Amino acid sequence: MITQGFIIALARETLLTVIMVSAPMLGFGLVVGLAVSIFQTVTSIQDQTLSFVPKILAVLLSMILFGGWMIRTLMDFFIRLSNLLPTI
């Protein structure tokens, strides 16, 4: 039986899973973006591509480093979700 509490718990778990899976990529991008901004300020270089390329590489690196964990986390969530389907 679907209750309001069930929907709220499912939405909460979904949002927490999305935040956990995206946190490494966002964190790496944030740190590299901050470092590039400081570098641009110190050197007075204002090239637009200088800010995008390192961030893209940082996100790619974080996907390589944390990819296995992210896939396992998403698969565990999907398995829990698919196990709930018969009870609905």
Secondary structure by P-SEA (a helix, b strand, c coil): cccaaaaaaaaaaaaaaaaaaaaaaaaaaaaaaaaaaaaaaaacccccccccaaaaaaaaaaaaaaaaaaaaaaaaaaaaaaaacccc
